[in-house]
């Protein structure tokens, strides 16, 4: 409710600026959306405002929630696999150093970091079920007759844990995405679809991957990580639309860079 109220006030401010003719160019994403729906003559003003607000809310919620889930699962996996955590920090130290913060331009030199993110999204896809799709005509899928109008969902979690595709599918093995698999195409790879696939795959894939890499890289570069009493992290999953941990992640962090960088 608070986010909806905030978005409504933000939209009101933008609309007032447009009405007062104070806007000569698009200042941000809300302006771009308003400009886009202005050309939709089939929508009345109230519907246009709802379209803008709903689109902005969807991007904020989908973008922040899925990214935070991926980071939480990645840190949990690394805390339970300290040797992989150590290797990831060594990779950062060797390719970035400790005199500056890691940047997006460094990612090409951090293949293990990329592999950790991909393996995390394989094991714990933020959306375990794809968004629903409707069959527009009678068809056959995998030998099954699907009638027109049938609602279909892809079980992404099951696909990512299929032992016919992924050896030892429940084990955390970033090496799956190293070597010849390092350039795995997230948009089209048939058996790895954390962002869905095809023409209607997640439009935020590039932004999400950039955020995932940068957030995890900076946490690993800037801090040593451990758990209270060195206890293993509980990896139990809670049920829901998104794949969340059933128990919050508890970790102890201590700085590992020089103090002037914080």
C-alpha distance (Angstrom), angle and dihedral (degrees) to the residues before:
residue distance angle dihedral
X1 . . .
X2 3.83 . .
X3 3.79 91.7 .
X4 3.80 90.8 48.5
X5 3.82 90.2 50.9
X6 3.80 91.5 47.8
X7 3.79 91.8 49.6
X8 3.83 91.6 48.1
X9 3.82 91.4 52.9
X10 3.80 91.4 46.2
X11 3.79 90.7 50.5
X12 3.82 91.1 48.2
X13 3.80 90.8 54.1
X14 3.79 91.7 50.9
X15 3.80 93.2 46.8
X16 3.80 91.0 49.9
X17 3.80 90.3 51.4
X18 3.79 89.8 51.8
X19 3.81 92.2 48.6
X20 3.79 91.6 48.8
X21 3.82 88.4 50.1
X22 3.78 90.9 -124.1
X23 3.80 91.6 133.0
X24 3.79 117.5 84.2
X25 3.80 96.7 162.3
X26 3.78 139.5 13.0
X27 3.80 108.3 -78.6
X28 3.80 100.2 -177.5
X29 3.78 145.4 -15.6
X30 3.81 94.1 -67.8
X31 3.80 90.5 55.7
X32 3.80 89.6 49.3
X33 3.81 90.9 52.3
X34 3.79 92.7 47.0
X35 3.77 90.1 50.4
X36 3.80 90.7 49.5
X37 3.82 97.0 50.7
X38 3.80 91.3 44.2
X39 3.80 87.4 77.3
X40 3.82 92.7 53.4
X41 3.79 101.1 97.2
X42 3.80 91.7 176.9
X43 3.82 90.9 69.0
X44 3.80 125.2 75.2
X45 3.82 119.7 -137.9
X46 3.80 94.2 -96.1
X47 3.81 92.5 52.3
X48 3.79 91.5 46.6
X49 3.79 90.6 55.2
X50 3.80 91.0 48.1
X51 3.81 91.3 50.7
X52 3.81 91.5 51.7
X53 3.80 94.2 46.5
X54 3.81 94.3 44.7
X55 3.81 92.4 48.5
X56 3.81 93.2 48.8
X57 3.82 92.6 46.3
X58 3.79 91.1 48.7
X59 3.81 92.2 52.7
X60 3.81 93.2 47.3
X61 3.80 95.9 46.8
X62 3.81 96.3 40.3
X63 3.80 93.3 44.0
X64 3.80 99.7 46.6
X65 3.80 99.0 36.9
X66 3.80 97.4 49.4
X67 3.80 93.5 43.7
X68 3.81 93.5 50.3
X69 3.81 90.2 48.1
X70 3.80 92.3 52.4
X71 3.81 92.1 48.5
X72 3.82 91.7 48.6
X73 3.80 93.0 50.6
X74 3.83 92.0 44.6
X75 3.81 93.0 52.6
X76 3.80 90.8 45.1
X77 3.80 91.2 52.5
X78 3.79 92.6 47.3
X79 3.80 92.7 49.2
X80 3.80 88.0 54.1
X81 3.83 90.6 46.8
X82 3.84 104.1 45.2
X83 3.81 94.0 171.5
X84 3.81 90.7 59.7
X85 3.81 88.9 46.0
X86 3.80 90.3 52.3
X87 3.82 91.9 49.0
X88 3.81 91.3 49.9
X89 3.81 91.6 52.0
X90 3.81 91.0 46.9
X91 3.80 89.3 52.2
X92 3.80 89.7 53.2
X93 3.81 92.9 46.4
X94 3.81 92.8 49.1
X95 3.81 97.1 45.5
X96 3.81 102.9 30.8
X97 3.78 106.2 18.3
X98 3.78 129.6 -152.0
X99 3.79 99.7 -84.4
X100 3.83 96.3 80.0
X101 3.79 140.0 19.3
X102 3.79 120.5 -92.7
X103 3.81 114.5 -99.8
X104 3.79 135.0 -159.7
X105 3.81 90.1 -101.9
X106 3.83 88.5 64.3
X107 3.80 95.5 61.4
X108 3.81 94.3 89.0
X109 3.80 87.8 64.3
X110 3.81 94.3 48.9
X111 3.82 106.3 72.4
X112 3.81 94.5 155.2
X113 3.80 91.3 54.1
X114 3.81 89.6 51.8
X115 3.80 90.6 48.0
X116 3.82 91.8 50.8
X117 3.81 91.2 54.3
X118 3.82 92.5 47.7
X119 3.79 93.8 46.7
X120 3.80 90.2 48.1
X121 3.80 91.0 53.4
X122 3.80 89.7 47.6
X123 3.79 93.5 53.3
X124 3.80 96.6 36.9
X125 3.80 112.0 21.5
X126 3.80 108.8 -171.3
X127 3.80 89.0 -133.2
X128 3.83 106.0 42.0
X129 3.81 90.1 -176.6
X130 3.78 123.0 43.6
X131 3.78 121.1 -122.3
X132 3.82 111.9 -83.4
X133 3.78 119.6 -90.3
X134 3.80 127.8 -164.8
X135 3.80 122.2 -138.1
X136 3.80 106.3 -123.2
X137 3.81 92.9 -161.0
X138 3.80 140.5 6.9
X139 3.79 109.9 -72.3
X140 3.80 145.5 151.9
X141 3.80 122.0 -111.7
X142 3.79 117.7 -175.5
X143 3.77 90.1 -18.9
X144 3.81 93.9 -51.7
X145 3.78 121.1 119.8
X146 3.81 109.8 -124.7
X147 3.78 116.8 -166.5
X148 3.77 123.7 -140.8
X149 3.81 111.0 -88.8
X150 3.81 94.7 28.1
X151 3.81 114.2 142.1
X152 3.80 111.6 -129.7
X153 3.79 132.1 -165.7
X154 3.80 129.8 -176.0
X155 3.79 115.4 -134.4
X156 3.80 96.7 -135.3
X157 3.81 92.7 176.1
X158 3.80 92.2 54.9
X159 3.80 92.1 46.5
X160 3.81 91.2 51.3
X161 3.82 90.8 51.1
X162 3.81 98.5 44.8
X163 3.84 107.2 130.2
X164 3.81 90.1 -153.5
X165 3.81 87.8 66.9
X166 3.80 104.6 25.1
X167 3.84 117.9 41.7
X168 3.82 110.3 -137.6
X169 3.81 88.8 4.5
X170 3.81 96.9 -171.6
X171 3.80 94.5 54.5
X172 3.79 123.5 94.9
X173 3.80 104.2 -119.9
X174 3.83 114.2 157.3
X175 3.81 87.1 179.1
X176 3.82 87.2 80.9
X177 3.79 86.6 78.2
X178 3.78 99.1 42.8
X179 3.78 129.2 89.0
X180 3.79 113.0 12.8
X181 3.81 91.7 3.4
X182 3.81 96.7 54.3
X183 3.81 93.6 100.7
X184 3.80 94.1 50.5
X185 3.81 108.3 161.6
X186 3.81 106.2 -126.3
X187 3.81 91.4 -165.3
X188 3.79 99.8 56.8
X189 3.81 110.0 16.2
X190 3.79 104.5 127.3
X191 3.79 99.8 -142.8
X192 3.80 101.3 31.6
X193 3.79 112.2 64.2
X194 3.84 112.3 149.3
X195 3.82 86.9 148.3
X196 3.81 94.5 39.1
X197 3.79 117.3 -115.2
X198 3.77 145.0 -103.9
X199 3.78 130.4 29.0
X200 3.80 92.7 -27.9
X201 3.78 98.9 47.4
X202 3.79 117.7 134.0
X203 3.82 108.9 -63.7
X204 3.78 90.3 -150.6
X205 3.80 96.3 61.2
X206 3.83 95.7 114.1
X207 3.79 94.1 45.6
X208 3.81 92.4 45.3
X209 3.80 93.4 50.9
X210 3.80 91.8 48.0
X211 3.81 91.4 50.3
X212 3.80 93.3 45.3
X213 3.80 92.8 50.6
X214 3.79 95.9 44.2
X215 3.81 96.2 45.1
X216 3.80 94.7 47.2
X217 3.81 92.9 42.3
X218 3.80 93.2 52.6
X219 3.79 93.7 46.6
X220 3.80 91.8 50.3
X221 3.80 93.7 43.0
X222 3.78 95.7 46.0
X223 3.78 103.6 39.5
X224 3.77 144.1 40.3
X225 3.80 110.2 -133.2
X226 3.78 132.8 -149.0
X227 3.79 139.3 148.6
X228 3.82 128.4 -116.0
X229 3.81 108.3 -83.2
X230 3.84 86.5 -2.7
X231 3.78 87.8 -84.7
X232 3.83 118.4 163.6
X233 3.78 116.7 -101.4
X234 3.79 115.1 -105.0
X235 3.81 105.4 -118.8
X236 3.80 96.7 -170.4
X237 3.79 114.3 141.2
X238 3.79 125.8 -135.3
X239 3.79 120.9 -141.1
X240 3.79 119.3 -111.1
X241 3.77 145.8 98.1
X242 3.81 89.5 -68.6
X243 3.79 123.7 45.4
X244 3.79 104.2 -113.3
X245 3.79 133.2 166.4
X246 3.78 114.3 -99.7
X247 3.81 90.1 -138.8
X248 3.82 126.1 39.3
X249 3.79 117.3 -105.2
X250 3.80 112.3 -106.3
X251 3.78 116.7 -165.0
X252 3.79 139.7 161.1
X253 3.80 115.0 -134.3
X254 3.81 128.4 -169.0
X255 3.82 127.4 -179.2
X256 3.82 117.7 -99.0
X257 3.84 99.6 178.9
X258 3.78 131.5 71.9
X259 3.80 113.0 -75.4
X260 3.82 97.2 -115.2
X261 3.83 90.1 67.4
X262 3.82 93.4 64.3
